[in-house]
Amino acid sequence: MSAIAVPVHGATRLKWWALWAGRVITILPVLILLTSARWKLTSNPWYVAEWGRIGYAESALRGVALLQLACVVLYLIPPTAVLGAVLLTGYLGGAVATHVRAYDFKDLPPSIILGVLAWVGLWLRDPRLRALAPWRS
């Protein structure tokens, strides 16, 4: 007995759609994190003032920006994308914790939304990650 693989047109369309939707969704958190890293590296006066307001020293800006850039790079490289998403989740979790500590609840949603978008984008781009989903069709 032999098995023959039969391509399913709908499944191919879904894979194509999911891949491109994942790429588009991935762009938003990446652009926001790159902008944030640029503000840190250029010592943007507004950003430095916000950085001090939430309780961090200006000397930490460069190190945090480099860490942020490393996480984004790992997230964008397909073989290391899951590691990058995990590290970005940790980074953004630290941002959430910082805003909670500073009683700055208005700035909580962007960090949470960026983390969710990073994972949704990766989930749509990577069929191996979709295979881990708890629901089945």
C-alpha positions as CSV (number, residue, x, y, z in Angstrom):
1,M,0.0,0.0,0.0
2,S,1.3,3.5,-0.8
3,A,0.2,6.9,0.1
4,I,-0.1,9.8,-2.3
5,A,0.0,13.4,-1.2
6,V,-2.8,15.4,-2.6
7,P,-2.4,19.2,-2.4
8,V,-5.4,21.0,-1.1
9,H,-6.1,24.4,-2.7
10,G,-7.7,25.9,0.4
11,A,-4.9,24.9,2.7
12,T,-2.3,26.5,0.3
13,R,-4.4,29.7,0.1
14,L,-4.6,29.8,4.0
15,K,-0.8,29.3,4.3
16,W,-0.1,32.1,1.8
17,W,-2.7,34.4,3.5
18,A,-1.3,33.6,7.0
19,L,2.3,34.2,6.0
20,W,1.5,37.6,4.5
21,A,-0.8,38.6,7.4
22,G,1.9,37.6,9.8
23,R,4.5,39.7,8.0
24,V,2.2,42.7,8.0
25,I,1.3,42.3,11.7
26,T,5.0,41.9,12.5
27,I,5.9,45.2,11.0
28,L,4.1,47.3,13.7
29,P,5.9,46.1,16.8
30,V,9.2,46.0,14.9
31,L,8.9,49.7,13.7
32,I,7.8,50.9,17.2
33,L,10.7,49.0,18.9
34,L,13.2,50.4,16.4
35,T,11.9,53.9,16.9
36,S,12.2,53.5,20.6
37,A,15.8,52.2,20.2
38,R,16.6,55.2,18.0
39,W,15.3,57.6,20.6
40,K,17.5,55.9,23.2
41,L,20.6,55.8,21.1
42,T,20.3,59.5,20.0
43,S,19.4,60.6,23.6
44,N,16.2,62.3,22.4
45,P,15.5,65.0,25.0
46,W,11.9,64.1,25.4
47,Y,12.8,60.4,25.7
48,V,15.6,61.1,28.2
49,A,13.1,63.1,30.4
50,E,10.5,60.3,30.2
51,W,13.3,57.8,31.1
52,G,14.2,59.8,34.2
53,R,10.6,60.2,35.1
54,I,10.0,56.5,35.3
55,G,13.1,56.1,37.5
56,Y,16.1,55.1,35.3
57,A,19.5,56.7,34.9
58,E,20.4,58.2,31.6
59,S,23.5,56.1,31.5
60,A,21.4,52.9,31.0
61,L,19.9,54.2,27.7
62,R,22.6,52.8,25.4
63,G,22.6,49.3,27.0
64,V,18.9,49.0,27.0
65,A,18.7,50.2,23.3
66,L,21.3,47.6,22.3
67,L,19.4,44.9,24.1
68,Q,16.2,46.0,22.4
69,L,17.9,45.9,19.0
70,A,19.3,42.4,19.6
71,C,15.9,41.1,20.5
72,V,14.4,42.7,17.4
73,V,17.1,41.2,15.1
74,L,16.6,37.7,16.6
75,Y,12.8,38.1,16.1
76,L,13.2,39.0,12.5
77,I,15.6,36.1,11.6
78,P,13.3,33.1,10.9
79,P,15.4,30.4,12.6
80,T,15.7,32.5,15.8
81,A,12.2,34.1,15.6
82,V,10.8,32.2,18.5
83,L,13.8,33.0,20.7
84,G,13.4,36.6,19.7
85,A,9.7,36.6,20.5
86,V,10.4,35.2,24.0
87,L,13.1,37.8,24.6
88,L,10.8,40.6,23.3
89,T,8.1,39.3,25.7
90,G,10.6,39.5,28.6
91,Y,11.7,43.0,27.5
92,L,8.1,44.2,27.2
93,G,7.2,42.6,30.5
94,G,9.9,44.7,32.1
95,A,8.4,47.7,30.5
96,V,5.0,46.8,32.0
97,A,6.6,46.2,35.4
98,T,8.3,49.6,35.2
99,H,5.1,51.4,34.4
100,V,3.2,49.6,37.2
101,R,6.0,50.5,39.7
102,A,5.9,54.1,38.6
103,Y,2.0,54.2,38.8
104,D,2.0,55.1,35.1
105,F,-1.0,53.0,34.0
106,K,-1.7,55.0,30.8
107,D,1.4,53.7,29.2
108,L,0.7,50.0,30.0
109,P,-1.5,49.1,27.0
110,P,1.1,49.8,24.3
111,S,3.7,47.4,25.9
112,I,1.0,44.7,26.3
113,I,-0.3,45.2,22.7
114,L,3.2,45.1,21.2
115,G,3.9,41.8,22.9
116,V,0.6,40.3,21.7
117,L,1.2,41.6,18.2
118,A,4.7,40.1,18.1
119,W,3.3,36.7,19.0
120,V,0.3,36.9,16.6
121,G,2.6,37.9,13.8
122,L,5.0,35.1,14.5
123,W,2.1,32.6,14.9
124,L,0.8,33.5,11.5
125,R,4.3,33.4,9.9
126,D,5.4,30.1,11.3
127,P,3.4,26.9,10.6
128,R,5.4,25.0,13.3
129,L,4.1,27.4,15.9
130,R,0.5,27.2,14.5
131,A,0.8,23.4,14.9
132,L,1.2,24.0,18.7
133,A,-2.1,25.8,18.9
134,P,-4.5,24.3,21.5
135,W,-7.4,24.2,19.0
136,R,-7.9,21.9,16.0
137,S,-10.0,22.4,12.9
